[in-house]
Amino acid sequence: MMSKEDNRFSFPLLFLVTGSSFILFSLAIKLLDGQSSHISLFIKVGIGTLALSLISFIGSMVTNASSEE
């Protein structure tokens, strides 16, 4: 059972916020300045961190399921 006050640091949430921030920032830069060369790098970093978020979330679900048994 998980306690009501579970204040552990969440890596999936960190990666999710970082990835979405990179993507939103690159889209904002694209709207403000149409021809920037760094936009593709920010999009790639954003997609990579969103993938890490998904991997980390699945890993935490697997470890929580195995620890309940």
N, C-alpha and C positions, 0 to 999 in steps of 0.2 A: 504494500500500500504506500502511496506517495503521501507525504505529509502536506498539510495545507500551506505551510510556510517553506516551500522549496525555493531557496534563494541561491541555487547554484548558477554559475556562469554558463550561458548557453552559446556554444559555438555555432550551431545552426542559425540562430538568430543573428549572431554577428556577421556571418557570411551572407545571410539574406539581406540585411540592411546595407552592407557594403556593396554587394552586387547591384541591388536596385539603385543605390546612390550613384554608382558609376554609370549605369545606363541612363538614368534620368539626367545626370549632369551632362553626358555627351549629347543627349537630345536637346537640352537647353542650349548648349554651345552651338549645335547645328542650326537651331532656330535663330540665334543671334548673329552668328558668323557662318555663312553657308559653306565656306571652303576651308575647313581646318583639317590638317593632316593627322592630328592626334586622335580624331574621333574613332577611327577603327581600332586603335589601341585600347581606348576606354571601353568600347563595346566588347572587345575580346576579354578584357580583365573582368568586366561585369558578368559576362556569360560564364567565365571560369569560376568566379566566386559563387555564382548561383548554383553551378554544378557541385561545388564543394559543400554548399549548404544542403543540397539534396542528399549527397553521400553521407554527410555528418548526421542528418536527420534519420536516415535509414539505419545507420550504425548505432545511433542512440536507441532507436526502437528495438533493434535486435538485442542489444545488451540489456535493455530493460526487460524484454520478454524472457531472456534466458536467466536473469537474476530473480524473476518472480517464481520460477519453477523450483 
